[in-house]
Amino acid sequence: MSLDIDSLTLDELYALHDRVVERISHLEVIKARLDMMALNLGTRVTFDSKYGRQFGTVVKFNRKTVVVISEEGRKWRVSPTLLTPVKDLKESDTTPGVLKTGG
């Protein structure tokens, strides 16, 4: 698709800008909702912040963000696109020197 914006008037460019911003916002909401559908309340997640890697639990869903309570008790509002679910490992799977046997 090709659009010759050089021929548009200033008013037409402003209208085009408004439509583009509206479309981007709509697509971001759809993506956030799809990412939220992969999570449940109580899901353990991780994400990066300016304070380093954070681990926490999903406690609430907002329109565009997810509220996560970190292990330190801090409340974070995070875009669901930045969250990664954490798989729970059994203690025996993480204990050094323990070899699982089949019998």
MARFIMI-224449 format. One record per residue: chain; residue in three letters; residue number from 1; z, x, y of N, C-alpha, C, O in turn. Coordinates in Angstrom, 3 decimals. Each point is the difference from the previous one (the first is absolute). Layout:
// MARFIMI-224449
@mol->A type->ALA seq->NUM n.z->Z n.x->X n.y->Y ca.z->Z ca.x->X ca.y->Y c.z->Z c.x->X c.y->Y o.z->Z o.x->X o.y->Y;
...
//
This chain:
// MARFIMI-224449
@mol->A type->MET seq->1 n.z->0.000 n.x->0.848 n.y->-1.182 ca.z->0.000 ca.x->-0.848 ca.y->1.182 c.z->0.000 c.x->0.886 c.y->1.235 o.z->0.802 o.x->0.927 o.y->0.109;
@mol->A type->SER seq->2 n.z->-1.684 n.x->-1.211 n.y->0.796 ca.z->-0.112 ca.x->0.775 ca.y->1.213 c.z->0.170 c.x->-0.924 c.y->1.195 o.z->-0.593 o.x->-1.078 o.y->0.055;
@mol->A type->LEU seq->3 n.z->1.396 n.x->1.504 n.y->0.888 ca.z->0.242 ca.x->-0.790 ca.y->1.194 c.z->-0.223 c.x->0.895 c.y->1.209 o.z->0.663 o.x->1.026 o.y->0.148;
@mol->A type->ASP seq->4 n.z->-1.588 n.x->-1.410 n.y->0.710 ca.z->-0.300 ca.x->0.792 ca.y->1.190 c.z->0.976 c.x->-0.398 c.y->1.101 o.z->-0.244 o.x->-0.962 o.y->0.729;
@mol->A type->ILE seq->5 n.z->1.341 n.x->1.691 n.y->-0.606 ca.z->1.015 ca.x->-0.342 ca.y->1.004 c.z->-0.402 c.x->0.462 c.y->1.394 o.z->0.611 o.x->-0.413 o.y->0.986;
@mol->A type->ASP seq->6 n.z->-1.628 n.x->1.262 n.y->-0.888 ca.z->-0.447 ca.x->0.477 ca.y->1.308 c.z->-0.591 c.x->-1.125 c.y->0.844 o.z->-0.026 o.x->0.092 o.y->1.227;
@mol->A type->SER seq->7 n.z->-0.436 n.x->-1.131 n.y->-1.866 ca.z->-0.620 ca.x->-1.103 ca.y->0.739 c.z->1.012 c.x->-1.095 c.y->0.368 o.z->-0.356 o.x->-0.954 o.y->0.693;
@mol->A type->LEU seq->8 n.z->1.606 n.x->1.076 n.y->-1.143 ca.z->1.011 ca.x->-1.022 ca.y->0.272 c.z->0.593 c.x->0.167 c.y->1.392 o.z->0.141 o.x->1.110 o.y->0.512;
@mol->A type->THR seq->9 n.z->0.204 n.x->-2.255 n.y->0.087 ca.z->0.675 ca.x->0.028 ca.y->1.301 c.z->1.475 c.x->0.335 c.y->-0.207 o.z->0.484 o.x->0.041 o.y->-1.131;
@mol->A type->LEU seq->10 n.z->0.211 n.x->0.194 n.y->2.216 ca.z->1.419 ca.x->0.312 ca.y->-0.085 c.z->0.782 c.x->-1.154 c.y->-0.629 o.z->0.867 o.x->0.222 o.y->-0.846;
@mol->A type->ASP seq->11 n.z->-1.173 n.x->-1.445 n.y->1.257 ca.z->0.680 ca.x->-1.161 ca.y->-0.579 c.z->-0.284 c.x->-0.127 c.y->-1.502 o.z->0.893 o.x->-0.339 o.y->-0.776;
@mol->A type->GLU seq->12 n.z->-2.124 n.x->0.608 n.y->0.375 ca.z->-0.347 ca.x->-0.058 ca.y->-1.422 c.z->0.712 c.x->1.104 c.y->-0.782 o.z->0.421 o.x->-0.214 o.y->-1.137;
@mol->A type->LEU seq->13 n.z->-0.290 n.x->1.390 n.y->1.744 ca.z->0.735 ca.x->1.086 ca.y->-0.661 c.z->1.469 c.x->-0.345 c.y->-0.173 o.z->0.581 o.x->0.277 o.y->-1.049;
@mol->A type->TYR seq->14 n.z->0.034 n.x->-0.886 n.y->2.077 ca.z->1.400 ca.x->-0.430 ca.y->-0.128 c.z->0.151 c.x->-1.050 c.y->-1.104 o.z->0.960 o.x->0.038 o.y->-0.770;
@mol->A type->ALA seq->15 n.z->-1.899 n.x->-0.964 n.y->0.697 ca.z->0.039 ca.x->-1.031 ca.y->-1.044 c.z->-0.152 c.x->0.630 c.y->-1.382 o.z->0.697 o.x->-0.377 o.y->-0.943;
@mol->A type->LEU seq->16 n.z->-1.612 n.x->1.337 n.y->0.832 ca.z->-0.181 ca.x->0.705 ca.y->-1.268 c.z->1.268 c.x->0.758 c.y->-0.376 o.z->0.419 o.x->-0.026 o.y->-1.157;
@mol->A type->HIS seq->17 n.z->0.183 n.x->0.690 n.y->2.113 ca.z->1.254 ca.x->0.728 ca.y->-0.235 c.z->1.075 c.x->-0.942 c.y->-0.534 o.z->0.686 o.x->0.318 o.y->-0.972;
@mol->A type->ASP seq->18 n.z->-0.544 n.x->-1.469 n.y->1.607 ca.z->1.011 ca.x->-0.965 ca.y->-0.444 c.z->-0.258 c.x->-0.459 c.y->-1.432 o.z->0.936 o.x->-0.136 o.y->-0.786;
@mol->A type->ARG seq->19 n.z->-2.198 n.x->-0.101 n.y->0.447 ca.z->-0.346 ca.x->-0.414 ca.y->-1.369 c.z->0.293 c.x->1.097 c.y->-1.008 o.z->0.495 o.x->-0.278 o.y->-1.092;
@mol->A type->VAL seq->20 n.z->-0.800 n.x->1.539 n.y->1.451 ca.z->0.258 ca.x->1.134 ca.y->-0.898 c.z->1.499 c.x->0.148 c.y->-0.238 o.z->0.432 o.x->0.162 o.y->-1.141;
@mol->A type->VAL seq->21 n.z->0.358 n.x->-0.214 n.y->2.201 ca.z->1.453 ca.x->0.130 ca.y->-0.134 c.z->0.559 c.x->-1.136 c.y->-0.851 o.z->0.865 o.x->0.226 o.y->-0.846;
@mol->A type->GLU seq->22 n.z->-1.350 n.x->-1.440 n.y->1.065 ca.z->0.443 ca.x->-1.151 ca.y->-0.788 c.z->-0.339 c.x->0.185 c.y->-1.482 o.z->0.821 o.x->-0.298 o.y->-0.868;
@mol->A type->ARG seq->23 n.z->-2.013 n.x->0.783 n.y->0.585 ca.z->-0.430 ca.x->0.211 ca.y->-1.392 c.z->0.826 c.x->1.081 c.y->-0.682 o.z->0.402 o.x->-0.158 o.y->-1.153;
@mol->A type->ILE seq->24 n.z->-0.145 n.x->1.263 n.y->1.866 ca.z->0.823 ca.x->1.080 ca.y->-0.556 c.z->1.403 c.x->-0.515 c.y->-0.299 o.z->0.558 o.x->0.288 o.y->-1.058;
@mol->A type->SER seq->25 n.z->0.005 n.x->-1.039 n.y->1.976 ca.z->1.340 ca.x->-0.556 ca.y->-0.208 c.z->0.030 c.x->-0.911 c.y->-1.224 o.z->0.933 o.x->0.058 o.y->-0.801;
@mol->A type->HIS seq->26 n.z->-1.951 n.x->-0.895 n.y->0.661 ca.z->-0.088 ca.x->-0.905 ca.y->-1.150 c.z->-0.069 c.x->0.784 c.y->-1.316 o.z->0.691 o.x->-0.337 o.y->-0.962;
@mol->A type->LEU seq->27 n.z->-1.516 n.x->1.373 n.y->0.921 ca.z->-0.126 ca.x->0.815 ca.y->-1.213 c.z->1.286 c.x->0.739 c.y->-0.328 o.z->0.333 o.x->0.169 o.y->-1.173;
@mol->A type->GLU seq->28 n.z->0.400 n.x->0.276 n.y->2.197 ca.z->1.288 ca.x->0.671 ca.y->-0.225 c.z->1.019 c.x->-0.960 c.y->-0.604 o.z->0.769 o.x->0.383 o.y->-0.882;
@mol->A type->VAL seq->29 n.z->-0.760 n.x->-1.631 n.y->1.355 ca.z->0.919 ca.x->-1.006 ca.y->-0.553 c.z->-0.327 c.x->-0.274 c.y->-1.460 o.z->0.904 o.x->-0.087 o.y->-0.831;
@mol->A type->ILE seq->30 n.z->-2.177 n.x->-0.049 n.y->0.512 ca.z->-0.409 ca.x->-0.238 ca.y->-1.391 c.z->0.427 c.x->1.166 c.y->-0.887 o.z->0.534 o.x->-0.215 o.y->-1.088;
@mol->A type->LYS seq->31 n.z->-0.766 n.x->1.451 n.y->1.543 ca.z->0.391 ca.x->1.179 ca.y->-0.786 c.z->1.507 c.x->0.041 c.y->-0.198 o.z->0.468 o.x->0.282 o.y->-1.103;
@mol->A type->ALA seq->32 n.z->0.301 n.x->-0.559 n.y->2.154 ca.z->1.460 ca.x->0.011 ca.y->-0.112 c.z->0.476 c.x->-1.050 c.y->-1.004 o.z->0.909 o.x->0.261 o.y->-0.788;
@mol->A type->ARG seq->33 n.z->-1.513 n.x->-1.433 n.y->0.816 ca.z->0.401 ca.x->-1.054 ca.y->-0.948 c.z->-0.327 c.x->0.388 c.y->-1.441 o.z->0.794 o.x->-0.244 o.y->-0.908;
@mol->A type->LEU seq->34 n.z->-1.954 n.x->0.844 n.y->0.703 ca.z->-0.357 ca.x->0.445 ca.y->-1.351 c.z->0.968 c.x->1.078 c.y->-0.491 o.z->0.426 o.x->-0.022 o.y->-1.155;
@mol->A type->ASP seq->35 n.z->-0.080 n.x->0.963 n.y->2.034 ca.z->0.947 ca.x->1.050 ca.y->-0.374 c.z->1.385 c.x->-0.580 c.y->-0.264 o.z->0.711 o.x->0.472 o.y->-0.887;
@mol->A type->MET seq->36 n.z->-0.323 n.x->-1.497 n.y->1.654 ca.z->1.307 ca.x->-0.635 ca.y->-0.214 c.z->0.059 c.x->-0.707 c.y->-1.347 o.z->1.055 o.x->-0.059 o.y->-0.632;
@mol->A type->MET seq->37 n.z->-2.193 n.x->-0.479 n.y->0.194 ca.z->-0.025 ca.x->-0.723 ca.y->-1.270 c.z->0.304 c.x->0.924 c.y->-1.177 o.z->0.375 o.x->-0.472 o.y->-1.074;
@mol->A type->ALA seq->38 n.z->-0.531 n.x->1.773 n.y->1.263 ca.z->0.297 ca.x->0.961 ca.y->-1.065 c.z->1.496 c.x->0.299 c.y->-0.072 o.z->0.451 o.x->0.693 o.y->-0.912;
@mol->A type->LEU seq->39 n.z->0.318 n.x->-1.211 n.y->1.870 ca.z->1.436 ca.x->0.268 ca.y->0.052 c.z->0.791 c.x->-1.277 c.y->-0.224 o.z->-0.510 o.x->-1.102 o.y->0.199;
@mol->A type->ASN seq->40 n.z->1.743 n.x->1.256 n.y->-0.609 ca.z->0.938 ca.x->-1.114 ca.y->-0.146 c.z->1.289 c.x->0.380 c.y->0.694 o.z->0.259 o.x->1.180 o.y->0.236;
@mol->A type->LEU seq->41 n.z->0.555 n.x->-2.179 n.y->0.093 ca.z->1.328 ca.x->0.304 ca.y->0.513 c.z->0.744 c.x->0.802 c.y->-1.060 o.z->-0.042 o.x->-0.328 o.y->-1.185;
@mol->A type->GLY seq->42 n.z->0.714 n.x->1.367 n.y->1.619 ca.z->0.731 ca.x->0.843 ca.y->-0.927 c.z->-0.793 c.x->1.171 c.y->-0.550 o.z->0.553 o.x->0.848 o.y->-0.700;
@mol->A type->THR seq->43 n.z->-1.845 n.x->-0.790 n.y->1.008 ca.z->-0.826 ca.x->1.114 ca.y->-0.465 c.z->0.470 c.x->1.297 c.y->0.651 o.z->0.216 o.x->0.050 o.y->1.211;
@mol->A type->ARG seq->44 n.z->-0.060 n.x->0.986 n.y->-2.009 ca.z->0.332 ca.x->1.329 ca.y->0.531 c.z->-1.282 c.x->0.646 c.y->0.485 o.z->-1.005 o.x->0.020 o.y->-0.709;
@mol->A type->VAL seq->45 n.z->1.047 n.x->0.513 n.y->1.932 ca.z->-1.194 ca.x->0.584 ca.y->0.607 c.z->0.339 c.x->1.328 c.y->0.658 o.z->1.165 o.x->0.346 o.y->0.195;
@mol->A type->THR seq->46 n.z->-2.214 n.x->0.382 n.y->0.138 ca.z->0.129 ca.x->1.234 ca.y->0.751 c.z->-1.070 c.x->0.010 c.y->1.082 o.z->-1.059 o.x->-0.610 o.y->-0.147;
@mol->A type->PHE seq->47 n.z->1.356 n.x->1.319 n.y->1.242 ca.z->-0.968 ca.x->0.159 ca.y->1.087 c.z->0.400 c.x->1.211 c.y->0.826 o.z->1.149 o.x->0.442 o.y->-0.037;
@mol->A type->ASP seq->48 n.z->-2.100 n.x->0.081 n.y->0.775 ca.z->0.258 ca.x->1.141 ca.y->0.870 c.z->0.344 c.x->-0.493 c.y->1.397 o.z->-0.608 o.x->-0.943 o.y->0.506;
@mol->A type->SER seq->49 n.z->1.594 n.x->1.592 n.y->0.114 ca.z->0.368 ca.x->-0.290 ca.y->1.384 c.z->0.093 c.x->1.315 c.y->0.752 o.z->-0.152 o.x->1.070 o.y->-0.591;
@mol->A type->LYS seq->50 n.z->0.399 n.x->-1.144 n.y->1.890 ca.z->0.149 ca.x->1.244 ca.y->0.756 c.z->1.269 c.x->0.738 c.y->-0.402 o.z->0.188 o.x->1.155 o.y->0.380;
@mol->A type->TYR seq->51 n.z->0.684 n.x->-1.806 n.y->-1.141 ca.z->1.224 ca.x->0.627 ca.y->-0.511 c.z->-0.164 c.x->0.495 c.y->-1.429 o.z->0.966 o.x->0.454 o.y->-0.614;
@mol->A type->GLY seq->52 n.z->-2.167 n.x->-0.536 n.y->0.084 ca.z->-0.266 ca.x->0.440 ca.y->-1.368 c.z->-0.214 c.x->-1.175 c.y->-0.935 o.z->-0.091 o.x->-1.150 o.y->0.431;
@mol->A type->ARG seq->53 n.z->0.012 n.x->1.456 n.y->-1.711 ca.z->-0.226 ca.x->-1.016 ca.y->-1.039 c.z->1.205 c.x->-0.928 c.y->-0.080 o.z->1.140 o.x->0.461 o.y->-0.063;
@mol->A type->GLN seq->54 n.z->-1.390 n.x->-1.762 n.y->0.066 ca.z->1.055 ca.x->-1.009 ca.y->-0.087 c.z->-0.152 c.x->-0.776 c.y->-1.304 o.z->-1.112 o.x->-0.288 o.y->-0.442;
@mol->A type->PHE seq->55 n.z->2.241 n.x->-0.043 n.y->-0.159 ca.z->0.036 ca.x->-0.851 ca.y->-1.182 c.z->0.837 c.x->-1.222 c.y->0.348 o.z->1.026 o.x->0.118 o.y->0.671;
@mol->A type->GLY seq->56 n.z->-1.457 n.x->-1.285 n.y->-1.122 ca.z->0.761 ca.x->-1.195 ca.y->0.314 c.z->-0.424 c.x->-1.183 c.y->-0.839 o.z->-0.731 o.x->0.127 o.y->-0.983;
@mol->A type->THR seq->57 n.z->1.221 n.x->-1.299 n.y->1.411 ca.z->-0.236 ca.x->-1.242 ca.y->-0.720 c.z->-0.563 c.x->-1.043 c.y->0.959 o.z->0.491 o.x->-0.143 o.y->1.119;
@mol->A type->VAL seq->58 n.z->-1.517 n.x->-0.585 n.y->-1.550 ca.z->-0.592 ca.x->-1.065 ca.y->0.798 c.z->0.991 c.x->-1.162 c.y->0.070 o.z->0.462 o.x->-0.490 o.y->-1.031;
@mol->A type->VAL seq->59 n.z->-0.133 n.x->0.047 n.y->2.263 ca.z->0.950 ca.x->-1.103 ca.y->0.159 c.z->-0.586 c.x->-1.197 c.y->0.734 o.z->0.576 o.x->-1.087 o.y->-0.039;
@mol->A type->LYS seq->60 n.z->-1.736 n.x->1.272 n.y->0.724 ca.z->-0.557 ca.x->-1.120 ca.y->0.761 c.z->-1.474 c.x->0.267 c.y->0.284 o.z->-0.431 o.x->1.144 o.y->0.150;
@mol->A type->PHE seq->61 n.z->-0.326 n.x->-2.233 n.y->-0.083 ca.z->-1.407 ca.x->0.072 ca.y->0.383 c.z->-0.175 c.x->-0.662 c.y->1.352 o.z->0.414 o.x->-1.144 o.y->0.187;
@mol->A type->ASN seq->62 n.z->-1.018 n.x->1.842 n.y->0.752 ca.z->-0.390 ca.x->-0.567 ca.y->1.282 c.z->-1.499 c.x->-0.260 c.y->-0.037 o.z->-0.634 o.x->0.183 o.y->-1.040;
@mol->A type->ARG seq->63 n.z->0.065 n.x->-0.604 n.y->2.151 ca.z->-1.435 ca.x->-0.297 ca.y->0.046 c.z->-0.844 c.x->1.241 c.y->-0.272 o.z->-0.951 o.x->-0.061 o.y->-0.780;
@mol->A type->LYS seq->64 n.z->1.289 n.x->1.191 n.y->1.415 ca.z->-0.792 ca.x->1.221 ca.y->-0.166 c.z->0.794 c.x->1.155 c.y->-0.582 o.z->-0.585 o.x->1.023 o.y->-0.357;
@mol->A type->THR seq->65 n.z->1.878 n.x->-1.155 n.y->0.252 ca.z->0.836 ca.x->1.110 ca.y->-0.469 c.z->0.929 c.x->-0.448 c.y->-1.114 o.z->0.178 o.x->-1.191 o.y->-0.256;
@mol->A type->VAL seq->66 n.z->0.405 n.x->2.184 n.y->-0.396 ca.z->0.990 ca.x->-0.220 ca.y->-1.046 c.z->1.288 c.x->0.670 c.y->0.465 o.z->-0.029 o.x->1.119 o.y->0.513;
@mol->A type->VAL seq->67 n.z->1.155 n.x->-1.802 n.y->-0.690 ca.z->1.286 ca.x->0.602 ca.y->0.345 c.z->0.528 c.x->0.699 c.y->-1.241 o.z->0.108 o.x->-0.595 o.y->-1.072;
@mol->A type->VAL seq->68 n.z->0.218 n.x->1.872 n.y->1.242 ca.z->0.517 ca.x->0.837 ca.y->-1.085 c.z->1.352 c.x->0.540 c.y->0.429 o.z->0.155 o.x->0.493 o.y->1.117;
@mol->A type->ILE seq->69 n.z->0.828 n.x->-0.588 n.y->-2.013 ca.z->1.298 ca.x->0.630 ca.y->0.229 c.z->-0.007 c.x->1.311 c.y->-0.770 o.z->-0.166 o.x->0.023 o.y->-1.219;
@mol->A type->SER seq->70 n.z->0.351 n.x->1.073 n.y->1.959 ca.z->-0.043 ca.x->1.320 ca.y->-0.636 c.z->1.282 c.x->0.253 c.y->-0.775 o.z->0.974 o.x->-0.742 o.y->0.125;
@mol->A type->GLU seq->71 n.z->-0.987 n.x->1.799 n.y->-0.925 ca.z->1.180 ca.x->0.371 ca.y->-0.781 c.z->1.191 c.x->0.314 c.y->0.904 o.z->1.150 o.x->-0.136 o.y->-0.419;
@mol->A type->GLU seq->72 n.z->-1.423 n.x->0.559 n.y->1.665 ca.z->1.069 ca.x->0.309 ca.y->0.954 c.z->0.474 c.x->-1.251 c.y->0.734 o.z->0.926 o.x->0.077 o.y->0.808;
@mol->A type->GLY seq->73 n.z->-1.542 n.x->-1.220 n.y->-1.073 ca.z->0.394 ca.x->-1.257 ca.y->0.622 c.z->-0.745 c.x->-0.332 c.y->1.277 o.z->0.321 o.x->-0.993 o.y->0.654;
@mol->A type->ARG seq->74 n.z->-1.302 n.x->1.790 n.y->-0.280 ca.z->-0.777 ca.x->-0.254 ca.y->1.208 c.z->-1.078 c.x->-1.041 c.y->-0.274 o.z->-0.623 o.x->-0.001 o.y->-1.061;
@mol->A type->LYS seq->75 n.z->0.409 n.x->-0.888 n.y->2.037 ca.z->-1.017 ca.x->-1.041 ca.y->-0.117 c.z->-1.292 c.x->0.497 c.y->0.640 o.z->-0.005 o.x->0.476 o.y->1.136;
@mol->A type->TRP seq->76 n.z->-1.097 n.x->-0.597 n.y->-1.891 ca.z->-1.310 ca.x->0.439 ca.y->0.470 c.z->-0.960 c.x->-1.177 c.y->-0.049 o.z->0.030 o.x->-0.786 o.y->-0.947;
@mol->A type->ARG seq->77 n.z->-0.883 n.x->0.656 n.y->1.958 ca.z->-1.124 ca.x->-0.934 ca.y->-0.044 c.z->-1.243 c.x->0.854 c.y->-0.201 o.z->-0.355 o.x->0.810 o.y->0.857;
@mol->A type->VAL seq->78 n.z->-0.306 n.x->-0.997 n.y->-2.003 ca.z->-1.082 ca.x->0.892 ca.y->-0.407 c.z->-1.233 c.x->-0.826 c.y->-0.358 o.z->0.100 o.x->-1.069 o.y->-0.601;
@mol->A type->SER seq->79 n.z->-1.247 n.x->1.585 n.y->0.981 ca.z->-1.240 ca.x->-0.628 ca.y->-0.435 c.z->-0.089 c.x->0.122 c.y->-1.515 o.z->0.254 o.x->1.075 o.y->-0.545;
@mol->A type->PRO seq->80 n.z->-0.608 n.x->-2.153 n.y->-0.146 ca.z->-0.081 ca.x->0.074 ca.y->-1.464 c.z->-1.034 c.x->1.003 c.y->-0.490 o.z->0.082 o.x->0.454 o.y->-1.141;
@mol->A type->THR seq->81 n.z->-1.042 n.x->-0.101 n.y->1.968 ca.z->-1.006 ca.x->0.979 ca.y->-0.408 c.z->0.602 c.x->1.398 c.y->-0.132 o.z->-0.595 o.x->0.868 o.y->-0.640;
@mol->A type->LEU seq->82 n.z->1.765 n.x->-0.640 n.y->1.235 ca.z->0.647 ca.x->1.318 ca.y->-0.053 c.z->1.015 c.x->0.120 c.y->-1.134 o.z->0.552 o.x->1.077 o.y->-0.227;
@mol->A type->LEU seq->83 n.z->-0.305 n.x->-2.175 n.y->-0.482 ca.z->1.009 ca.x->-0.002 ca.y->-1.060 c.z->-0.603 c.x->0.314 c.y->-1.360 o.z->-1.109 o.x->-0.424 o.y->-0.327;
@mol->A type->THR seq->84 n.z->1.872 n.x->1.181 n.y->-0.457 ca.z->-0.372 ca.x->0.294 ca.y->-1.373 c.z->1.143 c.x->-0.442 c.y->-0.906 o.z->1.124 o.x->0.479 o.y->0.153;
@mol->A type->PRO seq->85 n.z->-1.392 n.x->-1.388 n.y->-1.097 ca.z->1.059 ca.x->-0.391 ca.y->-0.930 c.z->0.489 c.x->1.198 c.y->-0.805 o.z->-0.783 o.x->0.876 o.y->-0.366;
@mol->A type->VAL seq->86 n.z->2.089 n.x->-0.849 n.y->0.093 ca.z->0.604 ca.x->1.079 ca.y->-0.785 c.z->0.242 c.x->-0.526 c.y->-1.399 o.z->0.619 o.x->-1.049 o.y->-0.182;
@mol->A type->LYS seq->87 n.z->-1.109 n.x->1.781 n.y->-0.805 ca.z->0.228 ca.x->-0.383 ca.y->-1.391 c.z->1.387 c.x->0.468 c.y->-0.401 o.z->0.373 o.x->1.148 o.y->0.244;
@mol->A type->ASP seq->88 n.z->0.394 n.x->-2.047 n.y->-0.867 ca.z->1.323 ca.x->0.369 ca.y->-0.496 c.z->-0.152 c.x->0.811 c.y->-1.275 o.z->-0.706 o.x->-0.399 o.y->-0.926;
@mol->A type->LEU seq->89 n.z->1.373 n.x->1.533 n.y->0.892 ca.z->-0.014 ca.x->0.837 ca.y->-1.189 c.z->1.315 c.x->-0.186 c.y->-0.746 o.z->1.064 o.x->-0.115 o.y->0.608;
@mol->A type->LYS seq->90 n.z->-1.154 n.x->0.087 n.y->-1.909 ca.z->1.220 ca.x->-0.073 ca.y->-0.799 c.z->0.727 c.x->1.331 c.y->0.123 o.z->-0.629 o.x->1.049 o.y->0.137;
@mol->A type->GLU seq->91 n.z->1.945 n.x->-1.097 n.y->-0.186 ca.z->0.796 ca.x->1.214 ca.y->0.158 c.z->-0.380 c.x->1.057 c.y->-1.024 o.z->-0.040 o.x->1.187 o.y->0.324;
@mol->A type->SER seq->92 n.z->-0.240 n.x->-1.602 n.y->-1.561 ca.z->-0.350 ca.x->0.966 ca.y->-1.030 c.z->-1.343 c.x->0.679 c.y->0.290 o.z->-0.246 o.x->1.122 o.y->-0.442;
@mol->A type->ASP seq->93 n.z->-0.620 n.x->-1.818 n.y->1.192 ca.z->-1.295 ca.x->0.588 ca.y->0.342 c.z->0.139 c.x->1.121 c.y->1.007 o.z->-0.878 o.x->0.858 o.y->0.085;
@mol->A type->THR seq->94 n.z->1.967 n.x->-0.840 n.y->0.688 ca.z->0.152 ca.x->0.982 ca.y->1.060 c.z->1.084 c.x->1.032 c.y->-0.310 o.z->0.219 o.x->0.916 o.y->0.792;
@mol->A type->THR seq->95 n.z->0.456 n.x->-1.049 n.y->-1.922 ca.z->1.039 ca.x->0.941 ca.y->-0.354 c.z->-0.614 c.x->1.282 c.y->-0.533 o.z->-0.709 o.x->-0.031 o.y->-1.006;
@mol->A type->PRO seq->96 n.z->0.972 n.x->1.181 n.y->1.671 ca.z->-0.604 ca.x->1.243 ca.y->-0.465 c.z->0.505 c.x->0.388 c.y->-1.388 o.z->1.172 o.x->-0.184 o.y->-0.327;
@mol->A type->GLY seq->97 n.z->-2.069 n.x->0.713 n.y->-0.466 ca.z->0.390 ca.x->0.504 ca.y->-1.314 c.z->0.102 c.x->-1.053 c.y->-1.078 o.z->0.291 o.x->0.333 o.y->-1.149;
@mol->A type->VAL seq->98 n.z->-0.520 n.x->-1.598 n.y->1.478 ca.z->0.087 ca.x->-1.054 ca.y->-1.001 c.z->-1.402 c.x->-0.271 c.y->-0.523 o.z->-0.914 o.x->-0.302 o.y->0.767;
@mol->A type->LEU seq->99 n.z->0.757 n.x->0.413 n.y->-2.065 ca.z->-1.291 ca.x->-0.218 ca.y->-0.623 c.z->0.054 c.x->-1.323 c.y->-0.760 o.z->0.861 o.x->-0.189 o.y->-0.858;
@mol->A type->LYS seq->100 n.z->-1.765 n.x->-0.712 n.y->1.168 ca.z->-0.032 ca.x->-1.282 ca.y->-0.694 c.z->-0.624 c.x->0.171 c.y->-1.367 o.z->-0.998 o.x->0.703 o.y->-0.155;
@mol->A type->THR seq->101 n.z->1.582 n.x->-1.341 n.y->-0.827 ca.z->-0.552 ca.x->0.048 ca.y->-1.359 c.z->-0.286 c.x->-1.422 c.y->-0.456 o.z->0.574 o.x->-0.958 o.y->0.517;
@mol->A type->GLY seq->102 n.z->-1.436 n.x->0.837 n.y->-1.456 ca.z->-0.416 ca.x->-1.310 ca.y->-0.490 c.z->0.936 c.x->-0.615 c.y->-0.996 o.z->-0.245 o.x->-1.141 o.y->-0.394;
@mol->A type->GLY seq->103 n.z->1.285 n.x->1.782 n.y->-0.046 ca.z->0.783 ca.x->-0.594 ca.y->-1.068 c.z->1.382 c.x->0.014 c.y->0.280 o.z->0.798 o.x->-0.469 o.y->-0.811;
//
